[in-house]
Amino acid sequence: MSDEHDKSHDEDLKEDEAEFMVPEMDCASCAAKIENSLDNIEGINEYSALTTVGKVTVNYNSSK
């Protein structure tokens, strides 16, 4: 499962990327909990949760 969300509205943002291994994230419910948390963090522009490999990738504005 790949679920990607894009919250960026400004192309001039300084964007960095971070990857996190989350081996306990093995179902859609687990991914949804993580995604709901990421939705509430200012500066996060885009993220994807891959339950098949237990990985979350986050693109964020490092100036915030």
HELIX and SHEET records of a PDB file:
HELIX    1   1 ALA A   28  ASP A   39  1                                  12    
SHEET    1   A 4 SER A   2  ASP A   6  0                                        
SHEET    2   A 4 ILE A  44  LEU A  50 -1                                        
SHEET    3   A 4 LYS A  55  ASN A  61 -1                                        
SHEET    4   A 4 GLU A  15  MET A  21 -1                                        
END                                                                             
